[in-house]
Amino acid sequence: MTKVLTDARSIRIKGRSFLAVMLSPDLPFDDWLARLDDLAARSAGFFLGRPVVLDVTDLQIDRSQLKELIAELTRRNVSIMGIEGGRPSILGPGMPPALKGGRPGSDFELPKAEPVIDLQNKPAAAEIRSALQSIVIREPVRSGQSVIFPEGDVTVIGSVASGSEIVAGGSVHIYGALRGRVMAGSVGNASARIFCRKLEAELIAIDGIYKTAEDMASHLRGQAVQLWLEGDTIMAEKLI
């Protein structure tokens, strides 16, 4: 018997990529969760509404431990969209799907011609994104706004307000006050740097190593600063 469709409307299916935060826990989980709570407390809303991938590569854990870890993250409103590096024996029903070889992507619409971003009147997305290695934002980044550009550097001709964030695959240059969150080298670029004219950041990170406002030296606050990574340590110095 042939079923006759009475609704002629089609189902729209689109491909879209997102830049997800990768969480790489270590053992014991109680200590790691305490550090995560500390980060969340000092940067309110950091995980809110953000896709997160849980990387359990090389962790010697069983299914019950993984299940409990996911439950703890759920209680903290951390939404796990997938698990990477998990052995088939520790994955089970009801868990987020296994991911492999995730590729970074941007949810930020790019211009067709000149690499300049107008936050109020976003241009149409370019068909070829790899041609761009930097973007310039000619106005302040306001609270609640996010700029995500994993392809390269981000330059802001203005300030970055508290409650806003910039995520760049390369370096970040801010010709104003930095009061929000900035994550440079977000797709694995330890040579990325952060430059700003006035450092008052909620959080800064380079290649996954982060500092919150409380971790930053007091003599750097309000100063023109550059920050870079040496090993697992974020270094900073005043700009002349």
N, CA and C of each residue as an Amber inpcrd file, in Angstrom:
protein
   720
   0.8390000  -1.2010000   0.0000000   0.0000000   0.0000000   0.0000000
   0.8730000   1.2490000   0.0000000   0.5850000   2.1410000  -0.9000000
   1.3740000   3.3690000  -1.0050000   0.7670000   4.4590000  -0.1300000
   1.6240000   5.0310000   0.7230000   1.1430000   6.0850000   1.6110000
   1.1470000   7.4080000   0.8640000   0.0530000   8.1280000   0.9220000
  -0.0640000   9.3960000   0.2260000   0.2270000  10.5350000   1.1920000
   1.2050000  11.3640000   0.8440000   1.5420000  12.4990000   1.6850000
   0.5490000  13.6180000   1.4570000  -0.0150000  14.1170000   2.5370000
  -0.9900000  15.2040000   2.4240000  -0.3700000  16.5650000   2.6670000
   0.8500000  16.5580000   3.2270000   1.5320000  17.8270000   3.4810000
   2.6810000  17.9640000   2.4950000   2.5870000  18.9300000   1.5950000
   3.5790000  19.0800000   0.5250000   4.8460000  19.7800000   0.9910000
   4.8540000  20.2750000   2.2140000   6.0390000  21.0040000   2.6700000
   7.2210000  20.0410000   2.8430000   8.3850000  20.4610000   2.4240000
   9.5710000  19.6270000   2.5370000  10.2690000  19.8550000   3.8720000
  11.1330000  18.9320000   4.2060000  11.9410000  19.0740000   5.4190000
  13.2610000  19.7110000   5.0360000  13.5860000  20.8080000   5.6740000
  14.8110000  21.5290000   5.3400000  15.9670000  20.9800000   6.1660000
  17.0070000  20.5600000   5.4700000  18.1980000  20.0400000   6.1230000
  19.3900000  20.8710000   5.6760000  20.1240000  21.4290000   6.6390000
  21.2720000  22.2720000   6.3230000  22.5160000  21.7560000   7.0330000
  23.6340000  22.0000000   6.4120000  24.9020000  21.7270000   7.0730000
  25.3870000  22.9930000   7.7530000  25.8580000  22.8560000   8.9790000
  26.3660000  24.0240000   9.6880000  27.4030000  23.5720000  10.6960000
  28.4440000  24.3400000  10.8690000  29.4890000  23.9610000  11.8120000
  29.5320000  24.9400000  12.9750000  29.9640000  24.4550000  14.1100000
  30.0700000  25.2660000  15.3130000  31.4700000  25.1090000  15.9000000
  31.9230000  26.1450000  16.5500000  33.1620000  26.0500000  17.3040000
  32.8020000  25.6140000  18.7180000  33.2560000  24.4410000  19.1030000
  32.9100000  23.9000000  20.4190000  34.0950000  24.0320000  21.3650000
  33.7840000  24.1540000  22.6260000  34.8200000  24.1230000  23.6620000
  35.1880000  22.6650000  23.9330000  36.4720000  22.3910000  23.9920000
  36.9340000  21.0310000  24.3060000  37.3450000  20.9830000  25.7720000
  36.6940000  20.1020000  26.5270000  37.0670000  19.8930000  27.9210000
  37.8500000  18.5960000  28.0290000  39.0430000  18.6670000  28.5820000
  39.9000000  17.4850000  28.7300000  40.1260000  17.2310000  30.2200000
  39.2480000  16.4730000  30.8590000  39.3890000  16.2380000  32.3000000
  40.5740000  15.3360000  32.6160000  41.0220000  15.4220000  33.8560000
  42.0540000  14.4990000  34.3120000  41.6600000  13.9470000  35.6760000
  42.3360000  12.9090000  36.0630000  42.0260000  12.2250000  37.3190000
  42.8330000  12.8190000  38.4680000  42.3060000  12.8060000  39.6830000
  40.9440000  12.3850000  40.0370000  39.9090000  13.4340000  39.6220000
  38.7190000  12.9640000  39.2670000  37.6940000  13.8710000  38.7580000
  37.2420000  14.8990000  39.7920000  37.2560000  14.5240000  41.0710000
  36.8060000  15.4770000  42.0930000  37.6660000  16.7370000  42.0780000
  38.9770000  16.5540000  41.9560000  39.8700000  17.7200000  41.9120000
  39.6450000  18.5290000  40.6460000  39.4780000  17.8110000  39.5200000
  39.2690000  18.5130000  38.2520000  37.9620000  19.2970000  38.2800000
  36.9160000  18.6980000  38.8360000  35.6220000  19.3910000  38.9080000
  35.7080000  20.6090000  39.8230000  36.5170000  20.5230000  40.8660000
  36.6930000  21.6800000  41.7520000  37.3500000  22.8330000  40.9970000
  38.3330000  22.4950000  40.1420000  38.9780000  23.5530000  39.3460000
  38.0010000  24.1260000  38.3280000  37.1640000  23.2470000  37.7610000
  36.1570000  23.7130000  36.8000000  35.1600000  24.6520000  37.4860000
  34.7420000  24.3070000  38.7010000  33.8200000  25.1670000  39.4550000
  34.4580000  26.5230000  39.7190000  35.7440000  26.5070000  40.0010000
  36.4550000  27.7580000  40.2620000  36.4640000  28.6410000  39.0220000
  36.7260000  28.0180000  37.8550000  36.7060000  28.7770000  36.6010000
  35.3120000  29.3360000  36.3360000  34.2860000  28.5140000  36.5110000
  32.9160000  28.9590000  36.2370000  32.5090000  30.0900000  37.1830000
  32.9620000  30.0040000  38.4410000  32.6040000  31.0390000  39.4160000
  33.2360000  32.3760000  39.0720000  34.4400000  32.3300000  38.4860000
  35.1520000  33.5780000  38.1960000  34.8750000  34.1130000  36.8020000
  34.1410000  33.3510000  36.0050000  33.7680000  33.8230000  34.6720000
  32.3380000  33.3770000  34.4150000  31.4040000  34.0810000  35.0200000
  29.9890000  33.7010000  34.9680000  29.5020000  33.5680000  33.5270000
  28.7850000  32.4950000  33.2570000  28.2100000  32.2940000  31.9380000
  29.1640000  31.7330000  30.9160000  30.3580000  31.3110000  31.3500000
  31.3520000  30.8350000  30.3860000  30.8520000  29.6340000  29.5940000
  30.1350000  28.7170000  30.2550000  29.6680000  27.5170000  29.5720000
  28.2100000  27.6180000  29.1180000  27.5420000  28.7130000  29.4650000
  26.1180000  28.8360000  29.1830000  25.8370000  28.8450000  27.6770000
  25.0440000  27.8850000  27.2250000  24.6590000  27.8280000  25.8250000
  25.7630000  27.4790000  24.8650000  26.8990000  27.0280000  25.3750000
  28.0550000  26.7600000  24.5220000  28.1900000  25.2590000  24.2740000
  28.3580000  24.8350000  23.0140000  28.5810000  23.4080000  22.7670000
  29.9280000  22.9700000  23.3110000  29.9310000  21.8360000  23.9850000
  31.1470000  21.3460000  24.6340000  31.4030000  19.9050000  24.2120000
  32.6390000  19.6170000  23.8410000  33.0670000  18.2490000  23.5350000
  33.9350000  17.7620000  24.6920000  33.6470000  16.5620000  25.1580000
  34.3940000  15.9710000  26.2690000  35.4610000  15.0410000  25.7040000
  36.7180000  15.3970000  25.9320000  37.8410000  14.6080000  25.4200000
  38.3490000  13.6830000  26.5300000  38.1440000  12.3880000  26.3600000
  38.5740000  11.4210000  27.3880000  39.7130000  10.5410000  26.8720000
  40.4200000  11.0250000  25.8770000  41.5460000  10.2750000  25.3220000
  42.5630000   9.9280000  26.4100000  42.9750000   8.6860000  26.4350000
  44.0170000   8.1820000  27.3570000  43.5830000   8.1440000  28.8160000
  42.3190000   8.4410000  29.1020000  41.8510000   8.3270000  30.4870000
  41.4900000   6.8760000  30.7860000  42.0720000   6.3190000  31.8190000
  41.7850000   4.9320000  32.1840000  40.5920000   4.9130000  33.1320000
  39.4190000   4.9610000  32.5550000  38.1850000   4.9750000  33.3330000
  37.2250000   3.9440000  32.7640000  36.2150000   3.5810000  33.5520000
  35.2050000   2.6530000  33.0510000  33.9100000   3.4090000  32.7600000
  32.9210000   2.6590000  32.3110000  31.6710000   3.2900000  31.8940000
  30.9850000   4.0230000  33.0480000  30.9920000   3.4360000  34.2330000
  30.3030000   4.0670000  35.3580000  30.9690000   5.3890000  35.7380000
  32.2930000   5.4380000  35.6500000  32.9930000   6.6960000  35.9580000
  32.6450000   7.7700000  34.9300000  32.6140000   7.3660000  33.6480000
  32.2630000   8.3350000  32.6070000  30.8360000   8.8220000  32.7860000
  29.9450000   7.8900000  33.1140000  28.5430000   8.2670000  33.3030000
  28.3960000   9.2470000  34.4530000  29.1110000   9.0140000  35.5420000
  29.0480000   9.9220000  36.6880000  29.6390000  11.2820000  36.3480000
  30.7250000  11.2890000  35.5490000  31.3170000  12.5630000  35.1410000
  30.3310000  13.3730000  34.3000000  29.6750000  12.7170000  33.3630000
  28.6830000  13.4110000  32.5310000  27.5590000  13.9640000  33.3970000
  27.1430000  13.1850000  34.3890000  26.0750000  13.6540000  35.2900000
  26.5240000  14.8820000  36.0750000  27.7740000  14.8720000  36.5360000
  28.2950000  16.0320000  37.2780000  28.3330000  17.2750000  36.3900000
  28.7340000  17.0920000  35.1250000  28.7680000  18.2280000  34.2090000
  27.3650000  18.7250000  33.8990000  26.4310000  17.8060000  33.7600000
  25.0400000  18.1990000  33.5090000  24.4980000  19.0150000  34.6800000
  24.8450000  18.6010000  35.9050000  24.3990000  19.3570000  37.0820000
  24.9690000  20.7750000  37.0820000  26.0730000  20.9590000  36.3840000
  26.6940000  22.2930000  36.2990000  26.2610000  23.0390000  35.0320000
  25.2360000  22.5080000  34.3580000  24.7060000  23.1260000  33.1280000
  25.7360000  23.1860000  32.0130000  26.6420000  22.2050000  32.0040000
  27.5870000  22.0690000  30.8950000  27.0070000  21.0560000  29.9170000
  26.6980000  21.5130000  28.7120000  26.0290000  20.6610000  27.7200000
  27.0670000  19.9330000  26.8640000  27.1800000  18.6300000  27.0600000
  28.1320000  17.8290000  26.2890000  27.4850000  17.3880000  24.9820000
  28.0340000  17.8560000  23.8570000  27.4690000  17.5010000  22.5490000
  28.0990000  16.2340000  21.9770000  29.2370000  15.8030000  22.5220000
  29.8770000  14.6010000  22.0080000  31.0730000  14.2190000  22.8510000
  31.4980000  12.9660000  22.6840000  32.6520000  12.4520000  23.4320000
  33.7140000  12.0310000  22.4320000  34.9120000  12.5470000  22.6190000
  36.0120000  12.2020000  21.7220000  37.0520000  11.3730000  22.4740000
  37.6010000  10.3820000  21.7930000  38.6730000   9.5780000  22.3640000
  38.2130000   8.4930000  23.3010000  36.9090000   8.2480000  23.3600000
  36.3930000   7.2340000  24.2730000  36.4320000   5.8290000  23.6570000
  36.9150000   4.8580000  24.4240000  36.8940000   3.4760000  23.9420000
  35.4480000   2.9930000  23.8460000  35.1530000   2.1320000  22.8890000
  33.7760000   1.6350000  22.7570000  33.2580000   0.9930000  24.0450000
  34.1620000   0.4200000  24.8470000  33.7220000  -0.2690000  26.0650000
  33.2090000   0.6780000  27.1390000  33.5710000   1.9620000  27.0770000
  33.1050000   2.8750000  28.1220000  31.9170000   3.7020000  27.6650000
  31.5560000   3.5900000  26.3940000  30.4070000   4.3360000  25.8880000
  29.1580000   3.4790000  26.0050000  28.0550000   4.1140000  26.2920000
  26.8340000   3.3470000  26.4680000  25.5970000   4.1320000  26.0900000
  24.4340000   3.4950000  26.1540000  23.1750000   4.1700000  25.8100000
  22.9180000   5.3690000  26.7100000  22.3550000   6.3920000  26.1260000
  22.0380000   7.5890000  26.8890000  23.1720000   8.5820000  26.9960000
  24.3500000   8.1840000  26.5360000  25.4910000   9.1030000  26.5780000
  25.5330000   9.9500000  25.3000000  26.2090000  11.0830000  25.3400000
  26.4060000  11.8490000  24.1000000  27.1320000  10.9950000  23.0640000
  26.9470000  11.2800000  21.7940000  27.5560000  10.4430000  20.7490000
  29.0750000  10.5480000  20.7130000  29.7080000   9.4860000  20.2340000
  31.1600000   9.4940000  20.0600000  31.5190000  10.3480000  18.8510000
  32.5610000  11.1420000  18.9890000  33.0500000  11.9730000  17.8970000
  34.4720000  11.5670000  17.5700000  34.8560000  11.7690000  16.3340000
  36.2110000  11.4440000  15.9200000  36.6500000  12.4310000  14.8540000
  37.8370000  12.9920000  15.0840000  38.3900000  13.9010000  14.0730000
  37.5750000  15.1440000  13.8940000  37.0850000  15.7050000  15.0010000
  36.3050000  16.9180000  14.9080000  37.0920000  18.0370000  14.2590000
  36.4170000  18.8070000  13.4640000  37.0700000  19.9220000  12.7860000
  36.4930000  21.2270000  13.2900000  37.3590000  22.1960000  13.5340000
  36.8520000  23.4740000  13.9980000  36.0580000  24.1620000  12.9100000
  35.0510000  24.8660000  13.2890000  34.2530000  25.6070000  12.3180000
  33.8130000  26.9200000  12.9060000  33.3150000  27.7910000  12.0900000
  32.9140000  29.1080000  12.5440000  31.4330000  29.3040000  12.3680000
  30.8100000  29.9200000  13.3740000  29.4140000  30.2950000  13.2570000
  29.3030000  31.7800000  12.9800000  30.4280000  32.3550000  12.6380000
  30.5120000  33.7910000  12.4140000  30.4570000  34.0490000  10.9210000
  29.5570000  34.8940000  10.5000000  29.4030000  35.1350000   9.0830000
  30.5160000  36.0390000   8.5750000  31.1080000  35.6630000   7.4670000
  32.2600000  36.3750000   6.9390000  31.8840000  37.2180000   5.7280000
  32.5870000  38.3180000   5.5130000  32.2790000  39.1660000   4.3690000
  32.7970000  38.5690000   3.0720000  32.2350000  39.0040000   1.9560000
  32.6580000  38.5010000   0.6590000  33.9710000  39.1190000   0.2000000
  34.1260000  40.4010000   0.4040000  35.2840000  41.0690000  -0.1790000
  36.2440000  41.5520000   0.8870000  36.0180000  42.7480000   1.4100000
  36.9490000  43.3140000   2.3820000  36.7600000  42.6350000   3.7270000
  37.8350000  42.2010000   4.3820000  37.7160000  41.5140000   5.6680000
  37.4430000  42.4600000   6.8100000  36.3280000  43.1880000   6.7610000
  35.9270000  44.1080000   7.8220000  34.5280000  43.7210000   8.2580000
  34.2970000  43.6400000   9.5740000  33.0260000  43.1720000  10.0990000
  32.2320000  44.3190000  10.6870000  31.0050000  44.4930000  10.2570000
  30.0770000  45.4400000  10.8480000  29.1130000  44.6340000  11.6820000
  29.1380000  44.7980000  13.0150000  28.3330000  43.9510000  13.8940000
  26.8460000  44.2320000  13.7590000  26.4750000  45.4290000  13.3410000
  25.0590000  45.7490000  13.2440000  24.4760000  45.3040000  11.9090000
  25.2760000  45.3290000  10.8450000  24.7940000  44.9530000   9.5120000
  25.7180000  43.8880000   8.9530000  25.5140000  42.6630000   9.4140000
  26.4040000  41.5910000   9.0070000  26.2290000  41.2830000   7.5210000
  27.3260000  41.2050000   6.7650000  27.2380000  40.8710000   5.3470000
  26.9970000  39.3920000   5.1500000  26.6800000  39.0370000   3.9030000
  26.4290000  37.6320000   3.6100000  27.7000000  36.8220000   3.7500000
  27.5310000  35.5370000   4.0360000  28.6700000  34.6560000   4.2390000
  29.4330000  34.4510000   2.9430000  30.7530000  34.4290000   3.0390000
  31.5790000  34.1700000   1.8680000  31.5780000  32.6910000   1.5440000
  31.7080000  32.3510000   0.2890000  31.7020000  30.9520000  -0.1060000
  33.0320000  30.2880000   0.2270000  34.1370000  31.0340000   0.1250000
  35.4450000  30.4720000   0.4090000  36.0080000  31.1800000   1.6320000
  36.0150000  30.5060000   2.7820000  36.4450000  31.1260000   4.0090000
  37.9540000  31.0620000   4.1980000  38.5980000  30.0740000   3.6330000
  40.0120000  29.8830000   3.9060000  40.8790000  31.0110000   3.3720000
  40.3410000  31.8540000   2.4540000  41.1250000  32.9440000   1.9000000
  41.4090000  34.0130000   2.9560000  40.5670000  34.0910000   4.0110000
  40.7440000  35.0990000   5.0300000  41.5950000  34.5660000   6.1650000
  42.5680000  35.3600000   6.5840000  43.3870000  34.9880000   7.7240000
  43.2780000  35.9980000   8.8450000  42.5220000  37.0610000   8.6080000
  42.2960000  38.0400000   9.6640000  41.0260000  38.8170000   9.3620000
  40.4260000  39.3300000  10.4160000  39.2660000  40.1970000  10.2430000
  39.4710000  41.4370000  11.1100000  38.8150000  42.5120000  10.7100000
  38.8880000  43.7720000  11.4480000  37.4720000  44.1750000  11.8320000
  37.2740000  44.4880000  13.1010000  35.9780000  44.9520000  13.6000000
  36.1250000  46.4100000  13.9480000  35.3440000  47.2540000  13.2930000
  35.5540000  48.6950000  13.3930000  34.7390000  49.3680000  14.4810000
  34.1530000  48.6110000  15.3400000  33.3530000  49.2040000  16.4070000
  33.5040000  48.3820000  17.6750000  33.1010000  48.9070000  18.8100000
  33.2490000  48.1490000  20.0620000  32.4460000  46.8460000  20.0160000
  32.9330000  45.8630000  20.7290000  32.1910000  44.6150000  20.9080000
  31.4200000  44.7450000  22.2140000  30.0990000  44.7330000  22.1250000
  29.2540000  45.0340000  23.2790000  28.9310000  43.7910000  24.0960000
  28.4710000  44.0200000  25.3010000  28.1140000  42.9260000  26.1990000
  27.0990000  41.9930000  25.5440000  27.3500000  40.6990000  25.6240000
  26.4610000  39.7040000  25.0340000  26.8460000  39.2990000  23.6240000
  27.7280000  40.0590000  22.9830000  28.1500000  39.7230000  21.6240000
  29.3290000  38.7570000  21.6460000  29.3890000  37.9100000  20.6320000
  30.4980000  36.9720000  20.4770000  31.0700000  37.1040000  19.0750000
  32.3690000  37.1200000  18.9910000  33.0580000  37.0880000  17.7010000
  33.8730000  35.8020000  17.6720000  33.5820000  34.9320000  16.7280000
  34.2730000  33.6470000  16.6320000  34.9030000  33.5420000  15.2570000
  36.2270000  33.4560000  15.2210000  36.9420000  33.4260000  13.9400000
  38.1190000  32.4620000  14.0550000  37.8800000  31.1590000  13.8910000
  38.9520000  30.1820000  14.0470000  39.9770000  30.1950000  12.9280000
  39.6990000  30.9390000  11.8400000  40.6090000  30.9440000  10.7040000
  41.8690000  31.7770000  10.9240000  41.8550000  32.7180000  11.8890000
  43.0360000  33.5490000  12.0320000  42.8850000  34.6420000  13.0700000
  43.5200000  35.8080000  12.7950000  43.5970000  36.9020000  13.7640000
  42.3210000  37.7400000  13.7680000  42.0670000  38.3490000  14.9100000
  40.9470000  39.2860000  15.0550000  41.5070000  40.6060000  15.5710000
  41.1640000  41.6930000  14.9030000  41.5440000  43.0320000  15.3390000
  40.2810000  43.8330000  15.6320000  40.2320000  44.4340000  16.8100000
  39.0790000  45.2430000  17.2000000  39.5290000  46.6840000  17.3600000
  38.9390000  47.5860000  16.5720000  39.2500000  49.0110000  16.6910000
  38.2250000  49.6000000  17.6500000  38.4430000  49.3550000  18.9120000
  37.4950000  49.7580000  19.9430000  37.6790000  48.8520000  21.1440000
  36.7450000  48.9110000  22.0550000  36.8430000  48.1410000  23.2820000
  36.0230000  46.8640000  23.2120000  36.3330000  45.9360000  24.1110000
  35.5980000  44.6800000  24.2430000  34.9540000  44.7090000  25.6260000
  33.6220000  44.8130000  25.6570000  32.9140000  45.0650000  26.9070000
  32.8370000  43.8200000  27.7900000  32.6050000  44.0550000  29.0680000
  32.3450000  42.9580000  29.9990000  31.1240000  42.1680000  29.5280000
  31.2250000  40.8350000  29.5680000  30.1120000  40.0040000  29.1220000
  30.1610000  39.6590000  27.6460000  31.1620000  40.1600000  26.9360000
  31.3310000  39.7950000  25.5280000  32.5530000  38.8820000  25.4030000
  32.7480000  38.3160000  24.2140000  33.8950000  37.4300000  24.0550000
  34.3700000  37.4110000  22.6180000  35.6580000  37.1400000  22.4780000
  36.2830000  36.9550000  21.1720000  37.0240000  35.6330000  21.1980000
  36.7630000  34.7870000  20.2100000  37.4480000  33.5020000  20.0800000
  38.1400000  33.5040000  18.7230000  39.4560000  33.4160000  18.7240000
  40.2200000  33.5020000  17.4770000  41.1710000  32.3170000  17.3550000
  41.3540000  31.8660000  16.1260000  42.3430000  30.8190000  15.8960000
  43.7590000  31.3550000  15.9810000  43.9160000  32.6550000  15.7250000
  45.2230000  33.2930000  15.7940000  45.2960000  34.2800000  16.9430000
  45.9690000  35.3990000  16.7030000  46.1390000  36.4120000  17.7410000
  44.9560000  37.3630000  17.7680000  44.8480000  38.0990000  18.8820000
  43.7710000  39.0780000  19.0460000  44.4000000  40.4300000  19.3770000
  44.0150000  41.4530000  18.6310000  44.5330000  42.8120000  18.8140000
  43.3470000  43.7100000  19.1670000  43.4220000  44.3940000  20.2960000
  42.3160000  45.2360000  20.7420000  42.8420000  46.6410000  20.9710000
  42.3640000  47.5780000  20.1610000  42.7920000  48.9800000  20.2680000
  41.8320000  49.7340000  21.1810000  41.6420000  49.2070000  22.3680000
  40.7600000  49.8070000  23.3540000  40.8660000  48.9770000  24.6200000
  39.8830000  49.1320000  25.4990000  39.8940000  48.3790000  26.7540000
  39.3870000  46.9580000  26.5250000  40.0460000  46.0180000  27.1510000
  39.6040000  44.6220000  27.1300000  38.9750000  44.3080000  28.4790000
  37.6360000  44.2080000  28.4930000  36.9270000  43.9370000  29.7470000
  36.1950000  42.5930000  29.7000000  36.0650000  41.9920000  28.5360000
  35.3610000  40.7200000  28.4050000  36.3130000  39.5410000  28.4040000
  35.9570000  38.5260000  27.6150000  36.7740000  37.3080000  27.5280000
  37.4150000  37.2220000  26.1470000  38.6690000  36.8200000  26.1210000
  39.3760000  36.6440000  24.8510000  40.0980000  35.3160000  24.8760000
  39.8650000  34.5100000  23.8540000  40.5500000  33.2300000  23.7090000
  41.2840000  33.2290000  22.3780000  42.5950000  33.3240000  22.4240000
  43.4280000  33.3210000  21.2210000  44.0050000  31.9180000  21.0130000
  44.3920000  31.6190000  19.7690000  44.9520000  30.2960000  19.4790000
  43.9890000  29.1790000  19.8290000  42.7090000  29.4020000  19.6030000
  41.6750000  28.4980000  20.1220000  41.6440000  27.1320000  19.4430000
  42.2750000  26.9930000  18.2840000  42.2600000  25.6980000  17.6030000
  43.6400000  25.0510000  17.6300000  44.4250000  25.4100000  18.6460000
  45.7340000  24.7860000  18.8040000  46.8580000  25.5890000  18.2070000
  46.9840000  26.8360000  18.6470000  48.0440000  27.7110000  18.1540000
  48.7320000  28.3510000  19.3550000  49.8030000  27.7160000  19.8180000
  50.4960000  28.1940000  21.0170000  51.2760000  29.4770000  20.7690000
  51.4700000  29.8550000  19.5230000  52.2170000  31.0800000  19.2300000
  51.3200000  32.3090000  19.1590000  50.0190000  32.1170000  19.3260000
  49.0900000  33.2570000  19.2860000  49.3540000  34.1990000  20.4600000
  49.0370000  35.4610000  20.2590000  49.2220000  36.4640000  21.3090000
  47.9670000  37.3080000  21.4530000  47.8830000  37.9830000  22.5950000
  46.7910000  38.9190000  22.8510000  47.4170000  40.2820000  23.1250000
  46.9400000  41.2830000  22.4220000  47.4010000  42.6560000  22.6150000
  46.1850000  43.5220000  22.9700000  46.3350000  44.3790000  23.9390000
  45.2320000  45.2960000  24.2330000  45.7950000  46.6000000  24.7870000
  45.0180000  47.6690000  24.6250000  45.4660000  48.9800000  25.1020000
  45.1870000  49.1700000  26.5820000  44.1910000  48.4270000  27.1120000
  43.8520000  48.5690000  28.5400000  43.3450000  47.2220000  29.0310000
  44.1090000  46.5790000  29.8780000  43.7650000  45.2280000  30.3340000
  42.8700000  45.2770000  31.5700000  41.6040000  44.8740000  31.3670000
  40.6670000  44.7290000  32.4920000  39.8260000  43.4850000  32.2400000
  40.4370000  42.4370000  31.7190000  39.7080000  41.2790000  31.1940000
  39.0870000  40.4260000  32.3020000  37.9320000  39.8120000  31.9550000
  37.3370000  38.8000000  32.8310000  38.1320000  37.5030000  32.7340000
  38.5410000  37.1860000  31.5280000  39.2710000  35.9310000  31.2820000
  40.0440000  36.0650000  29.9850000  41.2570000  35.5660000  29.9910000
  42.0220000  35.4590000  28.7560000  42.5510000  34.0190000  28.6550000
  42.6880000  33.5330000  27.4280000  43.1950000  32.1820000  27.2280000
  43.9980000  32.1400000  25.9340000  45.0620000  31.3490000  25.9540000
  45.8700000  31.1150000  24.7540000  46.0910000  29.6150000  24.6410000
  45.6640000  29.0500000  23.5240000  45.8050000  27.6150000  23.2730000
  45.2850000  26.7760000  24.4510000  44.1700000  27.2080000  25.0340000
  43.5220000  26.4310000  26.0950000  44.0140000  26.7200000  27.4960000
  45.1370000  27.4540000  27.6450000  45.6220000  27.8440000  28.9660000
  44.9850000  29.1850000  29.3060000  44.3410000  29.2680000  30.4630000
  43.5810000  30.4770000  30.7610000  44.0150000  31.1420000  32.0580000
  43.6500000  32.3970000  32.1810000  43.7700000  33.1640000  33.4110000
  42.4920000  33.9640000  33.5840000  42.0170000  34.0510000  34.8000000
  40.8930000  34.9380000  35.0810000  41.4280000  36.2280000  35.6890000
  40.5240000  37.1650000  35.9210000  40.9390000  38.4780000  36.4330000
  41.7280000  38.3500000  37.7330000  41.3150000  37.4090000  38.5980000
  41.9810000  37.2550000  39.8910000  43.4050000  36.7200000  39.7490000
  43.6810000  36.0520000  38.6060000  45.0160000  35.4740000  38.4090000
  46.0220000  36.4710000  37.8430000  45.5340000  37.6130000  37.3900000
  46.4240000  38.5480000  36.6980000  47.0940000  39.4950000  37.6860000
  48.3180000  39.8050000  37.3950000  49.0840000  40.6930000  38.2820000
  48.4160000  42.0660000  38.3560000  48.3380000  42.6110000  39.5620000
  47.6120000  43.8740000  39.7720000  48.2660000  45.0370000  39.0200000
  49.5960000  44.9800000  38.8840000  50.2580000  46.1130000  38.2240000
  49.9860000  46.1670000  36.7220000  49.3710000  45.0950000  36.1710000
  49.0410000  45.0940000  34.7440000  47.6470000  45.6500000  34.4680000
  46.8050000  45.7150000  35.4790000  45.4340000  46.1740000  35.2580000
  45.4310000  47.6360000  34.7950000  44.6500000  47.8660000  33.7690000
  44.5360000  49.2030000  33.2140000  45.6830000  49.6070000  32.3060000
  46.6070000  48.6730000  32.0920000  47.7840000  48.9830000  31.2900000
  47.6750000  48.4030000  29.8730000  48.4600000  48.9800000  28.9570000
  48.6110000  48.3870000  27.6210000  49.5240000  47.1720000  27.7550000
  49.0400000  46.0170000  27.3120000  49.7140000  44.7600000  27.6400000
  49.7170000  43.8350000  26.4270000  50.7550000  43.0100000  26.3250000
  50.7140000  41.8730000  25.4180000  50.8910000  40.6040000  26.2460000
  50.2260000  39.5450000  25.8330000  50.2760000  38.2680000  26.5430000
  50.6140000  37.1660000  25.5610000  51.4380000  36.2460000  25.9870000
  51.8260000  35.1310000  25.1460000  52.0450000  33.8960000  26.0050000
  52.2950000  32.7780000  25.3510000  52.3900000  31.5030000  26.0570000
  53.8240000  30.9770000  26.0040000  54.3350000  30.5750000  27.1740000
  55.6200000  29.8690000  27.2470000  55.3750000  28.5670000  27.9980000
  55.4170000  27.4550000  27.2940000  55.0380000  26.1850000  27.9100000
  53.5800000  26.2150000  28.3020000  53.2970000  25.9990000  29.5870000
  51.9240000  26.0740000  30.0800000  51.6860000  27.3330000  30.9000000
  52.5230000  28.3360000  30.6760000  52.4120000  29.5630000  31.4610000
  52.1280000  30.7500000  30.5480000  51.1180000  31.5270000  30.9110000
  50.8370000  32.7540000  30.1690000  51.7270000  33.8680000  30.7030000
  52.5110000  34.4510000  29.8270000  53.4110000  35.5430000  30.1790000
  52.7580000  36.8630000  29.7700000  53.1750000  37.9370000  30.4280000
  52.5980000  39.2450000  30.1160000  53.6390000  40.3240000  30.3480000
  53.5560000  41.3660000  29.5520000  54.4060000  42.5340000  29.7720000
  53.6930000  43.7660000  29.2580000  54.0500000  44.8970000  29.8470000
  53.4620000  46.1590000  29.4090000  54.0080000  46.5460000  28.0480000
  53.1550000  47.1830000  27.2680000  53.5800000  47.7280000  25.9900000
  53.9880000  49.1760000  26.1910000  55.0540000  49.5460000  25.5610000
  55.5260000  50.9300000  25.6870000  54.7150000  51.8290000  24.7680000
